[in-house]
Amino acid sequence: MRSILIVDDEPGITDAFTRVFRNDYHVTSSNDGGEAIELIREARPELIVLDWRLKGEVEGKDILIYAKKEFPQIPVYVVTASVQSVKEIKSLGADECLLKPCADLKEKINAVLPP
């Protein structure tokens, strides 16, 4: 089964994304940026869905930079509520930048990573 890592500091959002994808993918989730980096290193997901505005020491930007530097083959889909962040997100190498509430996220992921 294909694997996805969901990273968001809101447990309700990671739970919701997990419910959406769990029938088609092996889903791992994290509500902590530092833990997310460890999961990327250890689990090597096939795709990462990343919230841009994480609370804590390790932010979405840090995770995106790490993932693209160390594992450039892993697509990173960044989710944000901030239209102003889109240009920066794309400039840092995000494969997709989706504005919340991202109704088409499942279709976009299925197109790149067929279940």
C-alpha positions as CSV (number, residue, x, y, z in Angstrom):
1,M,0.0,0.0,0.0
2,R,1.3,3.5,-0.9
3,S,2.3,5.7,2.0
4,I,1.4,9.3,2.9
5,L,2.6,11.5,5.8
6,I,0.1,14.1,7.1
7,V,1.7,16.9,9.2
8,D,-0.5,19.5,11.0
9,D,-0.4,20.9,14.5
10,E,-4.2,20.4,14.8
11,P,-5.1,16.8,15.8
12,G,-8.6,17.2,14.3
13,I,-7.1,18.0,10.9
14,T,-4.7,15.1,10.9
15,D,-7.5,12.8,12.0
16,A,-9.8,14.1,9.3
17,F,-7.1,13.6,6.6
18,T,-6.4,10.2,7.9
19,R,-10.0,9.2,7.6
20,V,-10.1,10.5,4.0
21,F,-7.0,8.5,2.9
22,R,-6.9,5.4,5.1
23,N,-8.8,3.1,2.7
24,D,-6.4,3.9,-0.1
25,Y,-3.1,4.6,1.5
26,H,-1.0,3.7,4.6
27,V,-1.3,7.0,6.5
28,T,1.1,8.2,9.2
29,S,0.5,11.6,10.9
30,S,2.3,14.0,13.1
31,N,1.2,17.0,15.1
32,D,4.8,18.1,15.8
33,G,7.4,19.4,13.3
34,G,10.4,17.7,14.9
35,E,8.6,14.4,15.0
36,A,7.6,14.9,11.3
37,I,11.3,15.2,10.3
38,E,12.0,12.0,12.1
39,L,9.1,10.2,10.3
40,I,10.3,11.5,7.0
41,R,13.8,10.2,7.7
42,E,12.6,6.8,9.0
43,A,9.4,6.0,7.2
44,R,10.3,7.6,3.8
45,P,6.6,8.3,2.8
46,E,5.8,8.5,-0.8
47,L,4.0,11.9,-0.4
48,I,3.8,14.5,2.3
49,V,0.8,16.7,3.1
50,L,2.2,19.6,5.2
51,D,0.5,22.4,7.0
52,W,2.5,25.6,6.4
53,R,1.8,27.3,9.8
54,L,2.8,24.8,12.4
55,K,3.1,25.8,16.1
56,G,6.4,25.0,17.8
57,E,10.1,25.2,17.1
58,V,10.0,23.4,13.7
59,E,7.7,25.1,11.3
60,G,6.2,23.9,7.9
61,K,8.9,25.9,6.1
62,D,11.6,24.0,8.0
63,I,10.1,20.6,7.1
64,L,9.7,21.6,3.4
65,I,13.3,22.7,3.2
66,Y,14.5,19.5,4.9
67,A,12.3,17.2,2.8
68,K,13.3,18.8,-0.5
69,K,17.0,18.8,0.4
70,E,17.3,15.3,1.8
71,F,14.5,13.5,-0.2
72,P,13.8,15.5,-3.4
73,Q,11.9,12.6,-4.9
74,I,9.1,12.8,-2.3
75,P,6.3,15.2,-3.4
76,V,5.4,17.7,-0.8
77,Y,1.9,19.2,-0.9
78,V,1.7,22.3,1.3
79,V,-1.6,23.4,2.7
80,T,-2.1,27.0,3.8
81,A,-4.9,29.5,4.6
82,S,-2.6,32.3,3.6
83,V,-2.7,33.5,-0.1
84,Q,0.3,35.6,0.7
85,S,2.4,32.5,1.4
86,V,1.9,30.8,-1.9
87,K,4.8,32.5,-3.7
88,E,7.3,31.6,-0.9
89,I,6.0,28.0,-0.7
90,K,6.5,27.5,-4.4
91,S,9.9,29.1,-4.4
92,L,11.0,26.6,-1.7
93,G,10.2,23.7,-3.9
94,A,6.7,22.6,-2.9
95,D,5.2,20.3,-5.5
96,E,1.7,21.7,-4.8
97,C,0.4,24.6,-2.7
98,L,-3.3,24.2,-1.8
99,L,-5.4,26.8,-0.1
100,K,-7.6,25.6,2.8
101,P,-10.1,24.0,2.8
102,C,-8.6,22.1,-0.2
103,A,-11.7,20.3,-1.4
104,D,-9.7,18.7,-4.3
105,L,-6.8,17.3,-2.3
106,K,-7.8,13.7,-2.6
107,E,-8.1,14.0,-6.4
108,K,-4.7,15.7,-6.7
109,I,-3.0,13.0,-4.6
110,N,-4.7,10.2,-6.4
111,A,-3.5,11.6,-9.7
112,V,0.2,11.6,-8.6
113,L,0.1,8.6,-6.3
114,P,-2.6,6.2,-7.6
115,P,-3.9,4.0,-4.7
